């Protein structure tokens, strides 16, 4: 019944706006959720949902995959990574293909598994290939803290972490896509909060809503975006209030800032995005 009321409100708002509305879901997790839950089938056809930059694995640069494979082929090195990186292609091979030819690449379920491997194999260099947006990067920082405390001098991080706000700025600066509103990733914002995204409204006049991943979350996020568009009052709102605060996770941000600093990043399919 809640969903029906939200859908009625969405239709009424779209009718009041009176034109095609283009919304972009920034994160690949939302793209999958929208597809699985049939969101496009229940909203008015005059509302387009565009897929944004995607997931951090998908945008990992070809060069980074190539370099990591070269590292894994060196004697005395073990490259560790998450399983979802194994099939991502480099210029010639994926990690799976390189592993089949003898490159020392191992799948781990957390960076702490890689650290444990380093502590048990002190004569071997253990390199953890770290991908992720703000959601997962604090756990890597926490692992570096533990490695430092344990004196694991053979433990290394190959960081391909990405920040979401610079990618959105680059997208809006390009002028290639007309976007009426942005569905922002709820899990990223549990760490980062909403402050890093407030420039979307203040500098570009683009409404945005930090949204959860259930069907009702996404529909409410769309409704809130349409309300901003109809009122011509862009802002950065939080739909996912059960997990996201304006300030984000201060402890996670503190350890992240202690071990990492922003830099320009190479995004597959986009190019180098300045930080």
C-alpha positions as YAML, in Angstrom:
chain: A
units: angstrom
residues:
- id: 1
  name: UNK
  ca: [0.00, 0.00, 0.00]
- id: 2
  name: UNK
  ca: [2.87, 2.38, 0.76]
- id: 3
  name: UNK
  ca: [4.42, 1.73, -2.65]
- id: 4
  name: UNK
  ca: [1.06, 2.45, -4.36]
- id: 5
  name: UNK
  ca: [0.79, 5.84, -2.65]
- id: 6
  name: UNK
  ca: [4.39, 6.67, -3.58]
- id: 7
  name: UNK
  ca: [3.76, 5.69, -7.21]
- id: 8
  name: UNK
  ca: [0.65, 7.89, -7.33]
- id: 9
  name: UNK
  ca: [2.68, 10.78, -5.94]
- id: 10
  name: UNK
  ca: [5.44, 10.14, -8.50]
- id: 11
  name: UNK
  ca: [2.91, 10.24, -11.35]
- id: 12
  name: UNK
  ca: [1.31, 13.44, -10.06]
- id: 13
  name: UNK
  ca: [4.69, 15.13, -9.70]
- id: 14
  name: UNK
  ca: [5.81, 14.09, -13.17]
- id: 15
  name: UNK
  ca: [2.56, 15.43, -14.62]
- id: 16
  name: UNK
  ca: [3.09, 18.75, -12.86]
- id: 17
  name: UNK
  ca: [6.65, 18.98, -14.21]
- id: 18
  name: UNK
  ca: [5.29, 18.36, -17.71]
- id: 19
  name: UNK
  ca: [8.46, 17.18, -19.45]
- id: 20
  name: UNK
  ca: [10.77, 14.18, -19.74]
- id: 21
  name: UNK
  ca: [12.79, 13.79, -16.54]
- id: 22
  name: UNK
  ca: [16.26, 12.23, -16.60]
- id: 23
  name: UNK
  ca: [17.56, 10.83, -13.33]
- id: 24
  name: UNK
  ca: [20.89, 9.08, -12.88]
- id: 25
  name: UNK
  ca: [21.68, 6.38, -10.36]
- id: 26
  name: UNK
  ca: [25.34, 6.88, -9.58]
- id: 27
  name: UNK
  ca: [26.21, 3.45, -8.21]
- id: 28
  name: UNK
  ca: [26.17, 0.02, -9.82]
- id: 29
  name: UNK
  ca: [24.44, -1.41, -6.74]
- id: 30
  name: UNK
  ca: [21.47, 0.83, -7.48]
- id: 31
  name: UNK
  ca: [21.56, -0.18, -11.15]
- id: 32
  name: UNK
  ca: [21.25, -3.85, -10.18]
- id: 33
  name: UNK
  ca: [18.54, -3.12, -7.59]
- id: 34
  name: UNK
  ca: [16.51, -1.07, -10.08]
- id: 35
  name: UNK
  ca: [16.67, -3.93, -12.60]
- id: 36
  name: UNK
  ca: [15.91, -6.72, -10.10]
- id: 37
  name: UNK
  ca: [12.97, -4.89, -8.56]
- id: 38
  name: UNK
  ca: [11.45, -3.76, -11.84]
- id: 39
  name: UNK
  ca: [11.49, -0.06, -10.96]
- id: 40
  name: UNK
  ca: [11.44, 1.05, -14.60]
- id: 41
  name: UNK
  ca: [8.29, -0.97, -15.20]
- id: 42
  name: UNK
  ca: [6.26, 0.82, -12.52]
- id: 43
  name: UNK
  ca: [7.29, 4.47, -12.90]
- id: 44
  name: UNK
  ca: [5.97, 6.72, -15.70]
- id: 45
  name: UNK
  ca: [7.70, 6.24, -19.05]
- id: 46
  name: UNK
  ca: [8.47, 9.97, -19.02]
- id: 47
  name: UNK
  ca: [11.03, 9.32, -16.24]
- id: 48
  name: UNK
  ca: [14.33, 7.97, -17.57]
- id: 49
  name: UNK
  ca: [16.80, 6.26, -15.26]
- id: 50
  name: UNK
  ca: [20.36, 6.55, -16.53]
- id: 51
  name: UNK
  ca: [23.21, 4.43, -15.20]
- id: 52
  name: UNK
  ca: [26.15, 6.38, -13.84]
- id: 53
  name: UNK
  ca: [29.87, 5.67, -13.36]
- id: 54
  name: UNK
  ca: [29.15, 2.21, -11.90]
- id: 55
  name: UNK
  ca: [31.07, 0.14, -9.39]
- id: 56
  name: UNK
  ca: [34.72, 0.62, -8.37]
- id: 57
  name: UNK
  ca: [35.70, -2.75, -9.85]
- id: 58
  name: UNK
  ca: [34.23, -1.80, -13.25]
- id: 59
  name: UNK
  ca: [36.12, 1.50, -13.40]
- id: 60
  name: UNK
  ca: [39.50, 0.06, -12.37]
- id: 61
  name: UNK
  ca: [41.94, 1.23, -15.04]
- id: 62
  name: UNK
  ca: [43.45, -1.23, -17.52]
- id: 63
  name: UNK
  ca: [46.93, 0.05, -16.61]
- id: 64
  name: UNK
  ca: [46.41, -0.83, -12.93]
- id: 65
  name: UNK
  ca: [45.41, -4.39, -13.84]
- id: 66
  name: UNK
  ca: [48.49, -4.72, -16.08]
- id: 67
  name: UNK
  ca: [50.85, -3.38, -13.41]
- id: 68
  name: UNK
  ca: [49.36, -5.67, -10.76]
- id: 69
  name: UNK
  ca: [49.83, -8.72, -13.00]
- id: 70
  name: UNK
  ca: [53.46, -7.74, -13.55]
- id: 71
  name: UNK
  ca: [53.95, -7.50, -9.77]
- id: 72
  name: UNK
  ca: [52.36, -10.94, -9.29]
- id: 73
  name: UNK
  ca: [54.80, -12.47, -11.78]
- id: 74
  name: UNK
  ca: [57.87, -11.33, -9.83]
- id: 75
  name: UNK
  ca: [59.58, -13.93, -7.66]
- id: 76
  name: UNK
  ca: [58.88, -13.51, -3.97]
- id: 77
  name: UNK
  ca: [55.58, -11.66, -4.46]
- id: 78
  name: UNK
  ca: [51.99, -12.69, -3.79]
- id: 79
  name: UNK
  ca: [49.19, -10.46, -5.05]
- id: 80
  name: UNK
  ca: [45.94, -10.70, -3.08]
- id: 81
  name: UNK
  ca: [42.60, -9.37, -4.20]
- id: 82
  name: UNK
  ca: [38.84, -9.80, -3.90]
- id: 83
  name: UNK
  ca: [37.18, -12.35, -6.14]
- id: 84
  name: UNK
  ca: [35.20, -9.77, -8.12]
- id: 85
  name: UNK
  ca: [38.47, -8.37, -9.55]
- id: 86
  name: UNK
  ca: [39.58, -11.68, -11.03]
- id: 87
  name: UNK
  ca: [37.73, -11.41, -14.36]
- id: 88
  name: UNK
  ca: [38.30, -7.69, -14.99]
- id: 89
  name: UNK
  ca: [40.36, -7.45, -18.20]
- id: 90
  name: UNK
  ca: [43.70, -5.74, -18.53]
- id: 91
  name: UNK
  ca: [45.17, -4.91, -21.93]
- id: 92
  name: UNK
  ca: [46.00, -8.59, -22.54]
- id: 93
  name: UNK
  ca: [44.82, -10.64, -19.58]
- id: 94
  name: UNK
  ca: [42.61, -10.74, -16.51]
- id: 95
  name: UNK
  ca: [43.90, -11.83, -13.11]
- id: 96
  name: UNK
  ca: [42.31, -15.25, -13.69]
- id: 97
  name: UNK
  ca: [44.17, -15.72, -16.97]
- id: 98
  name: UNK
  ca: [47.46, -14.53, -15.49]
- id: 99
  name: UNK
  ca: [46.96, -16.85, -12.50]
- id: 100
  name: UNK
  ca: [46.45, -19.79, -14.86]
- id: 101
  name: UNK
  ca: [49.84, -18.99, -16.43]
- id: 102
  name: UNK
  ca: [51.60, -18.99, -13.07]
- id: 103
  name: UNK
  ca: [51.24, -15.47, -11.69]
- id: 104
  name: UNK
  ca: [50.97, -15.70, -7.90]
- id: 105
  name: UNK
  ca: [47.49, -14.23, -7.38]
- id: 106
  name: UNK
  ca: [45.24, -15.27, -4.51]
- id: 107
  name: UNK
  ca: [41.63, -14.47, -3.68]
- id: 108
  name: UNK
  ca: [40.98, -13.25, -0.14]
- id: 109
  name: UNK
  ca: [37.74, -12.31, 1.58]
- id: 110
  name: UNK
  ca: [39.11, -9.34, 3.51]
- id: 111
  name: UNK
  ca: [42.32, -7.28, 3.63]
- id: 112
  name: UNK
  ca: [42.97, -8.81, 7.06]
- id: 113
  name: UNK
  ca: [43.32, -12.20, 5.34]
- id: 114
  name: UNK
  ca: [46.12, -10.70, 3.25]
- id: 115
  name: UNK
  ca: [47.76, -9.28, 6.38]
- id: 116
  name: UNK
  ca: [47.55, -12.69, 8.05]
- id: 117
  name: UNK
  ca: [49.28, -14.19, 5.01]
- id: 118
  name: UNK
  ca: [52.03, -11.58, 5.33]
- id: 119
  name: UNK
  ca: [52.57, -12.34, 9.02]
- id: 120
  name: UNK
  ca: [52.84, -16.06, 8.26]
- id: 121
  name: UNK
  ca: [55.20, -15.57, 5.29]
- id: 122
  name: UNK
  ca: [57.66, -12.91, 6.36]
- id: 123
  name: UNK
  ca: [60.12, -13.67, 3.55]
- id: 124
  name: UNK
  ca: [57.45, -12.96, 0.92]
- id: 125
  name: UNK
  ca: [56.05, -9.61, -0.15]
- id: 126
  name: UNK
  ca: [52.25, -9.61, 0.13]
- id: 127
  name: UNK
  ca: [50.54, -6.97, -2.00]
- id: 128
  name: UNK
  ca: [46.83, -6.35, -1.52]
- id: 129
  name: UNK
  ca: [45.17, -4.93, -4.64]
- id: 130
  name: UNK
  ca: [42.65, -2.55, -3.07]
- id: 131
  name: UNK
  ca: [39.60, -1.34, -4.97]
- id: 132
  name: UNK
  ca: [36.57, 0.48, -3.65]
- id: 133
  name: UNK
  ca: [34.76, 3.74, -3.09]
- id: 134
  name: UNK
  ca: [34.51, 5.40, 0.32]
- id: 135
  name: UNK
  ca: [32.50, 2.39, 1.53]
- id: 136
  name: UNK
  ca: [35.40, -0.05, 1.72]
- id: 137
  name: UNK
  ca: [38.50, 2.13, 1.86]
- id: 138
  name: UNK
  ca: [38.32, 2.67, 5.66]
- id: 139
  name: UNK
  ca: [38.70, -1.09, 6.17]
- id: 140
  name: UNK
  ca: [41.92, -0.94, 4.15]
- id: 141
  name: UNK
  ca: [43.13, 1.93, 6.32]
- id: 142
  name: UNK
  ca: [42.28, -0.13, 9.39]
- id: 143
  name: UNK
  ca: [44.32, -3.02, 8.00]
- id: 144
  name: UNK
  ca: [47.29, -0.71, 7.48]
- id: 145
  name: UNK
  ca: [46.96, 0.34, 11.11]
- id: 146
  name: UNK
  ca: [47.05, -3.32, 12.18]
- id: 147
  name: UNK
  ca: [49.98, -4.05, 9.87]
- id: 148
  name: UNK
  ca: [51.93, -1.15, 11.34]
- id: 149
  name: UNK
  ca: [51.16, -2.32, 14.86]
- id: 150
  name: UNK
  ca: [52.24, -5.89, 14.02]
- id: 151
  name: UNK
  ca: [55.43, -4.75, 12.29]
- id: 152
  name: UNK
  ca: [54.48, -6.41, 8.99]
- id: 153
  name: UNK
  ca: [57.13, -4.80, 6.82]
- id: 154
  name: UNK
  ca: [56.38, -7.21, 3.97]
- id: 155
  name: UNK
  ca: [52.76, -6.06, 3.63]
- id: 156
  name: UNK
  ca: [51.84, -3.58, 0.89]
- id: 157
  name: UNK
  ca: [48.73, -1.96, -0.55]
- id: 158
  name: UNK
  ca: [48.24, -1.27, -4.26]
- id: 159
  name: UNK
  ca: [45.51, 1.35, -3.96]
- id: 160
  name: UNK
  ca: [43.05, 1.95, -6.79]
- id: 161
  name: UNK
  ca: [40.44, 3.52, -4.52]
- id: 162
  name: UNK
  ca: [38.11, 6.07, -6.05]
- id: 163
  name: UNK
  ca: [36.12, 9.01, -4.67]
- id: 164
  name: UNK
  ca: [32.60, 9.52, -6.03]
- id: 165
  name: UNK
  ca: [32.18, 13.35, -5.84]
- id: 166
  name: UNK
  ca: [35.05, 14.19, -8.26]
- id: 167
  name: UNK
  ca: [33.54, 11.80, -10.84]
- id: 168
  name: UNK
  ca: [30.18, 13.55, -10.59]
- id: 169
  name: UNK
  ca: [31.86, 16.95, -10.94]
- id: 170
  name: UNK
  ca: [33.69, 15.75, -14.06]
- id: 171
  name: UNK
  ca: [30.45, 14.37, -15.49]
- id: 172
  name: UNK
  ca: [28.56, 17.63, -14.93]
- id: 173
  name: UNK
  ca: [31.46, 19.74, -16.22]
- id: 174
  name: UNK
  ca: [31.55, 17.71, -19.45]
- id: 175
  name: UNK
  ca: [28.09, 18.94, -20.45]
- id: 176
  name: UNK
  ca: [27.57, 15.74, -22.44]
- id: 177
  name: UNK
  ca: [24.62, 14.43, -20.43]
- id: 178
  name: UNK
  ca: [21.56, 16.35, -19.28]
- id: 179
  name: UNK
  ca: [20.73, 15.19, -15.77]
- id: 180
  name: UNK
  ca: [17.73, 16.48, -13.85]
- id: 181
  name: UNK
  ca: [18.56, 14.67, -10.62]
- id: 182
  name: UNK
  ca: [20.96, 12.21, -9.02]
- id: 183
  name: UNK
  ca: [20.23, 9.08, -6.97]
- id: 184
  name: UNK
  ca: [23.26, 8.99, -4.68]
- id: 185
  name: UNK
  ca: [24.67, 5.76, -3.19]
- id: 186
  name: UNK
  ca: [23.49, 5.10, 0.36]
- id: 187
  name: UNK
  ca: [26.36, 2.81, 1.37]
- id: 188
  name: UNK
  ca: [29.06, 5.29, 0.26]
- id: 189
  name: UNK
  ca: [27.33, 8.07, 2.19]
- id: 190
  name: UNK
  ca: [27.18, 6.03, 5.41]
- id: 191
  name: UNK
  ca: [30.90, 6.77, 5.49]
- id: 192
  name: UNK
  ca: [31.15, 10.13, 3.72]
- id: 193
  name: UNK
  ca: [27.89, 11.73, 4.86]
- id: 194
  name: UNK
  ca: [26.06, 14.20, 2.62]
- id: 195
  name: UNK
  ca: [28.36, 17.23, 2.94]
- id: 196
  name: UNK
  ca: [30.69, 16.17, 0.05]
- id: 197
  name: UNK
  ca: [27.67, 16.19, -2.29]
- id: 198
  name: UNK
  ca: [26.17, 19.57, -1.41]
- id: 199
  name: UNK
  ca: [28.07, 21.18, -4.30]
- id: 200
  name: UNK
  ca: [25.70, 19.41, -6.72]
- id: 201
  name: UNK
  ca: [22.87, 21.76, -5.76]
- id: 202
  name: UNK
  ca: [24.86, 24.87, -4.83]
- id: 203
  name: UNK
  ca: [27.24, 24.87, -7.83]
- id: 204
  name: UNK
  ca: [25.26, 23.05, -10.53]
- id: 205
  name: UNK
  ca: [21.62, 23.36, -9.49]
- id: 206
  name: UNK
  ca: [21.18, 19.58, -9.66]
- id: 207
  name: UNK
  ca: [18.88, 17.92, -7.11]
- id: 208
  name: UNK
  ca: [20.24, 14.82, -5.37]
- id: 209
  name: UNK
  ca: [18.93, 12.29, -2.87]
- id: 210
  name: UNK
  ca: [21.00, 9.78, -0.90]
- id: 211
  name: UNK
  ca: [18.98, 6.61, -1.32]
- id: 212
  name: UNK
  ca: [18.81, 3.09, 0.09]
- id: 213
  name: UNK
  ca: [18.55, -0.08, -1.96]
- id: 214
  name: UNK
  ca: [15.14, -1.60, -1.23]
- id: 215
  name: UNK
  ca: [12.35, -1.04, -3.74]
- id: 216
  name: UNK
  ca: [10.56, 1.41, -1.47]
- id: 217
  name: UNK
  ca: [13.82, 3.27, -0.81]
- id: 218
  name: UNK
  ca: [14.40, 3.80, -4.53]
- id: 219
  name: UNK
  ca: [10.82, 4.86, -5.20]
- id: 220
  name: UNK
  ca: [10.96, 7.33, -2.30]
- id: 221
  name: UNK
  ca: [14.27, 8.65, -3.61]
- id: 222
  name: UNK
  ca: [12.71, 9.23, -7.03]
- id: 223
  name: UNK
  ca: [9.71, 10.92, -5.41]
- id: 224
  name: UNK
  ca: [11.96, 13.25, -3.39]
- id: 225
  name: UNK
  ca: [13.92, 14.19, -6.51]
- id: 226
  name: UNK
  ca: [10.71, 15.00, -8.38]
- id: 227
  name: UNK
  ca: [9.56, 17.15, -5.47]
- id: 228
  name: UNK
  ca: [12.77, 19.16, -5.70]
- id: 229
  name: UNK
  ca: [12.45, 19.49, -9.48]
- id: 230
  name: UNK
  ca: [8.79, 20.52, -9.29]
- id: 231
  name: UNK
  ca: [9.54, 23.12, -6.62]
- id: 232
  name: UNK
  ca: [12.69, 24.29, -8.45]
- id: 233
  name: UNK
  ca: [14.58, 24.04, -5.17]
- id: 234
  name: UNK
  ca: [17.60, 21.76, -5.64]
- id: 235
  name: UNK
  ca: [19.24, 20.38, -2.52]
- id: 236
  name: UNK
  ca: [21.04, 17.31, -1.21]
- id: 237
  name: UNK
  ca: [18.56, 15.24, 0.80]
- id: 238
  name: UNK
  ca: [18.86, 11.98, 2.72]
- id: 239
  name: UNK
  ca: [16.22, 9.33, 2.07]
- id: 240
  name: UNK
  ca: [18.37, 6.60, 3.65]
- id: 241
  name: UNK
  ca: [18.05, 8.12, 7.13]
- id: 242
  name: UNK
  ca: [18.32, 4.76, 8.89]
- id: 243
  name: UNK
  ca: [21.99, 4.58, 7.90]
- id: 244
  name: UNK
  ca: [23.23, 7.99, 6.73]
- id: 245
  name: UNK
  ca: [23.90, 11.17, 8.69]
- id: 246
  name: UNK
  ca: [25.02, 14.56, 7.44]
- id: 247
  name: UNK
  ca: [28.49, 14.13, 9.02]
- id: 248
  name: UNK
  ca: [29.01, 10.50, 8.00]
- id: 249
  name: UNK
  ca: [31.05, 8.04, 10.05]
- id: 250
  name: UNK
  ca: [33.60, 10.25, 11.79]
- id: 251
  name: UNK
  ca: [35.73, 7.37, 13.05]
- id: 252
  name: UNK
  ca: [35.95, 5.77, 9.61]
- id: 253
  name: UNK
  ca: [36.79, 9.11, 7.99]
- id: 254
  name: UNK
  ca: [39.45, 9.79, 10.60]
- id: 255
  name: UNK
  ca: [41.38, 6.57, 9.96]
- id: 256
  name: UNK
  ca: [40.88, 6.96, 6.20]
- id: 257
  name: UNK
  ca: [42.43, 10.44, 6.28]
- id: 258
  name: UNK
  ca: [45.26, 9.18, 8.47]
- id: 259
  name: UNK
  ca: [46.46, 6.62, 5.91]
- id: 260
  name: UNK
  ca: [45.31, 8.00, 2.55]
- id: 261
  name: UNK
  ca: [45.25, 11.31, 0.73]
- id: 262
  name: UNK
  ca: [43.29, 12.28, -2.41]
- id: 263
  name: UNK
  ca: [45.02, 12.21, -5.78]
- id: 264
  name: UNK
  ca: [44.09, 12.20, -9.46]
- id: 265
  name: UNK
  ca: [42.54, 8.87, -10.44]
- id: 266
  name: UNK
  ca: [42.32, 6.99, -13.73]
- id: 267
  name: UNK
  ca: [38.78, 5.68, -14.33]
- id: 268
  name: UNK
  ca: [38.27, 3.01, -16.97]
- id: 269
  name: UNK
  ca: [36.14, 4.41, -19.79]
- id: 270
  name: UNK
  ca: [36.37, 7.98, -18.45]
- id: 271
  name: UNK
  ca: [40.06, 8.88, -18.13]
- id: 272
  name: UNK
  ca: [41.95, 10.73, -15.44]
- id: 273
  name: UNK
  ca: [39.69, 12.60, -13.03]
- id: 274
  name: UNK
  ca: [41.41, 15.30, -10.95]
- id: 275
  name: UNK
  ca: [40.82, 15.29, -7.19]
...
